[in-house]
Each structure stands twice: as C-alpha cells, then as structure tokens.
C-alpha cells in the first residue's frame, strides 16, 4: 500500500511540474488537448498506459 501511495504522490509531483514551470505552455497544450477528438485522447491514454507498463517491467 505504501508503494501505491508513493507512486500516486510522484505522479502528482510530475503532473504539477509543467504548470509550475511554464503556465503559458501548459495552457496552450491543454487547449490543444481540448480540441482533440475522443479517439485521439484515448489513443494517447493507451500509449501512456503501455509506456508505463513497459517502464514497470523494465524496472522490475
């Protein structure tokens, strides 16, 4: 359980870096994402899941 909470905390830190470092670029990226279709967003989500799983397999 501790590992899961650590992973969630790390995700929050990583997610917060972009708006903290460059809010204008983050806003631009977010507006581009809003303009995408559901299929495109799902594809990006799928790629993120696969990359995360591959990273976990590589680290283990």
PyMOL commands that place a pseudoatom at each C-alpha (Angstrom):
pseudoatom trace, name=CA, resn=UNK, resi=1, chain=A, elem=C, hetatm=0, pos=[0.000, 0.000, 0.000]
pseudoatom trace, name=CA, resn=UNK, resi=2, chain=A, elem=C, hetatm=0, pos=[2.875, 2.348, 0.772]
pseudoatom trace, name=CA, resn=UNK, resi=3, chain=A, elem=C, hetatm=0, pos=[4.300, 1.800, -2.707]
pseudoatom trace, name=CA, resn=UNK, resi=4, chain=A, elem=C, hetatm=0, pos=[0.974, 2.727, -4.304]
pseudoatom trace, name=CA, resn=UNK, resi=5, chain=A, elem=C, hetatm=0, pos=[0.699, 5.943, -2.297]
pseudoatom trace, name=CA, resn=UNK, resi=6, chain=A, elem=C, hetatm=0, pos=[4.309, 6.779, -3.160]
pseudoatom trace, name=CA, resn=UNK, resi=7, chain=A, elem=C, hetatm=0, pos=[3.564, 6.248, -6.850]
pseudoatom trace, name=CA, resn=UNK, resi=8, chain=A, elem=C, hetatm=0, pos=[0.461, 8.467, -6.684]
pseudoatom trace, name=CA, resn=UNK, resi=9, chain=A, elem=C, hetatm=0, pos=[2.440, 11.180, -4.899]
pseudoatom trace, name=CA, resn=UNK, resi=10, chain=A, elem=C, hetatm=0, pos=[5.154, 11.014, -7.564]
pseudoatom trace, name=CA, resn=UNK, resi=11, chain=A, elem=C, hetatm=0, pos=[2.550, 11.303, -10.328]
pseudoatom trace, name=CA, resn=UNK, resi=12, chain=A, elem=C, hetatm=0, pos=[1.154, 14.412, -8.646]
pseudoatom trace, name=CA, resn=UNK, resi=13, chain=A, elem=C, hetatm=0, pos=[4.626, 15.947, -8.443]
pseudoatom trace, name=CA, resn=UNK, resi=14, chain=A, elem=C, hetatm=0, pos=[5.321, 15.199, -12.113]
pseudoatom trace, name=CA, resn=UNK, resi=15, chain=A, elem=C, hetatm=0, pos=[1.907, 16.468, -13.212]
pseudoatom trace, name=CA, resn=UNK, resi=16, chain=A, elem=C, hetatm=0, pos=[2.463, 19.710, -11.320]
pseudoatom trace, name=CA, resn=UNK, resi=17, chain=A, elem=C, hetatm=0, pos=[5.838, 20.489, -12.869]
pseudoatom trace, name=CA, resn=UNK, resi=18, chain=A, elem=C, hetatm=0, pos=[4.589, 21.787, -16.218]
pseudoatom trace, name=CA, resn=UNK, resi=19, chain=A, elem=C, hetatm=0, pos=[2.019, 24.287, -14.918]
pseudoatom trace, name=CA, resn=UNK, resi=20, chain=A, elem=C, hetatm=0, pos=[4.518, 25.442, -12.276]
pseudoatom trace, name=CA, resn=UNK, resi=21, chain=A, elem=C, hetatm=0, pos=[7.471, 25.895, -14.644]
pseudoatom trace, name=CA, resn=UNK, resi=22, chain=A, elem=C, hetatm=0, pos=[5.644, 27.213, -17.695]
pseudoatom trace, name=CA, resn=UNK, resi=23, chain=A, elem=C, hetatm=0, pos=[1.963, 28.045, -17.182]
pseudoatom trace, name=CA, resn=UNK, resi=24, chain=A, elem=C, hetatm=0, pos=[1.556, 29.587, -20.651]
pseudoatom trace, name=CA, resn=UNK, resi=25, chain=A, elem=C, hetatm=0, pos=[2.840, 26.470, -22.433]
pseudoatom trace, name=CA, resn=UNK, resi=26, chain=A, elem=C, hetatm=0, pos=[0.742, 24.264, -20.167]
pseudoatom trace, name=CA, resn=UNK, resi=27, chain=A, elem=C, hetatm=0, pos=[-2.374, 26.296, -21.016]
pseudoatom trace, name=CA, resn=UNK, resi=28, chain=A, elem=C, hetatm=0, pos=[-1.556, 26.034, -24.752]
pseudoatom trace, name=CA, resn=UNK, resi=29, chain=A, elem=C, hetatm=0, pos=[-1.036, 22.270, -24.501]
pseudoatom trace, name=CA, resn=UNK, resi=30, chain=A, elem=C, hetatm=0, pos=[-4.268, 21.894, -22.536]
pseudoatom trace, name=CA, resn=UNK, resi=31, chain=A, elem=C, hetatm=0, pos=[-6.227, 23.866, -25.153]
pseudoatom trace, name=CA, resn=UNK, resi=32, chain=A, elem=C, hetatm=0, pos=[-4.797, 21.613, -27.884]
pseudoatom trace, name=CA, resn=UNK, resi=33, chain=A, elem=C, hetatm=0, pos=[-5.918, 18.559, -25.936]
pseudoatom trace, name=CA, resn=UNK, resi=34, chain=A, elem=C, hetatm=0, pos=[-9.427, 20.021, -25.628]
pseudoatom trace, name=CA, resn=UNK, resi=35, chain=A, elem=C, hetatm=0, pos=[-9.538, 20.369, -29.411]
pseudoatom trace, name=CA, resn=UNK, resi=36, chain=A, elem=C, hetatm=0, pos=[-8.754, 16.655, -29.944]
pseudoatom trace, name=CA, resn=UNK, resi=37, chain=A, elem=C, hetatm=0, pos=[-11.390, 14.031, -30.609]
pseudoatom trace, name=CA, resn=UNK, resi=38, chain=A, elem=C, hetatm=0, pos=[-12.216, 11.364, -28.034]
pseudoatom trace, name=CA, resn=UNK, resi=39, chain=A, elem=C, hetatm=0, pos=[-10.438, 8.760, -30.154]
pseudoatom trace, name=CA, resn=UNK, resi=40, chain=A, elem=C, hetatm=0, pos=[-7.216, 10.771, -30.229]
pseudoatom trace, name=CA, resn=UNK, resi=41, chain=A, elem=C, hetatm=0, pos=[-7.304, 11.290, -26.476]
pseudoatom trace, name=CA, resn=UNK, resi=42, chain=A, elem=C, hetatm=0, pos=[-7.964, 7.578, -25.915]
pseudoatom trace, name=CA, resn=UNK, resi=43, chain=A, elem=C, hetatm=0, pos=[-5.012, 6.703, -28.156]
pseudoatom trace, name=CA, resn=UNK, resi=44, chain=A, elem=C, hetatm=0, pos=[-2.726, 8.995, -26.145]
pseudoatom trace, name=CA, resn=UNK, resi=45, chain=A, elem=C, hetatm=0, pos=[-4.046, 7.372, -22.958]
pseudoatom trace, name=CA, resn=UNK, resi=46, chain=A, elem=C, hetatm=0, pos=[-3.371, 3.904, -24.366]
pseudoatom trace, name=CA, resn=UNK, resi=47, chain=A, elem=C, hetatm=0, pos=[0.183, 4.857, -25.329]
pseudoatom trace, name=CA, resn=UNK, resi=48, chain=A, elem=C, hetatm=0, pos=[0.735, 6.260, -21.816]
pseudoatom trace, name=CA, resn=UNK, resi=49, chain=A, elem=C, hetatm=0, pos=[-0.535, 3.033, -20.242]
pseudoatom trace, name=CA, resn=UNK, resi=50, chain=A, elem=C, hetatm=0, pos=[1.692, 0.868, -22.451]
pseudoatom trace, name=CA, resn=UNK, resi=51, chain=A, elem=C, hetatm=0, pos=[4.747, 3.060, -21.804]
pseudoatom trace, name=CA, resn=UNK, resi=52, chain=A, elem=C, hetatm=0, pos=[4.076, 2.926, -18.042]
pseudoatom trace, name=CA, resn=UNK, resi=53, chain=A, elem=C, hetatm=0, pos=[3.694, -0.843, -18.062]
pseudoatom trace, name=CA, resn=UNK, resi=54, chain=A, elem=C, hetatm=0, pos=[6.878, -1.262, -20.100]
pseudoatom trace, name=CA, resn=UNK, resi=55, chain=A, elem=C, hetatm=0, pos=[8.677, 1.014, -17.657]
pseudoatom trace, name=CA, resn=UNK, resi=56, chain=A, elem=C, hetatm=0, pos=[7.458, -1.059, -14.730]
pseudoatom trace, name=CA, resn=UNK, resi=57, chain=A, elem=C, hetatm=0, pos=[8.559, -4.281, -16.411]
pseudoatom trace, name=CA, resn=UNK, resi=58, chain=A, elem=C, hetatm=0, pos=[11.965, -2.779, -17.164]
pseudoatom trace, name=CA, resn=UNK, resi=59, chain=A, elem=C, hetatm=0, pos=[12.452, -1.605, -13.572]
pseudoatom trace, name=CA, resn=UNK, resi=60, chain=A, elem=C, hetatm=0, pos=[11.449, -4.950, -12.073]
for i in range(1, 60): cmd.bond("trace and resi %d" % i, "trace and resi %d" % (i + 1))
show_as sticks, trace
zoom trace
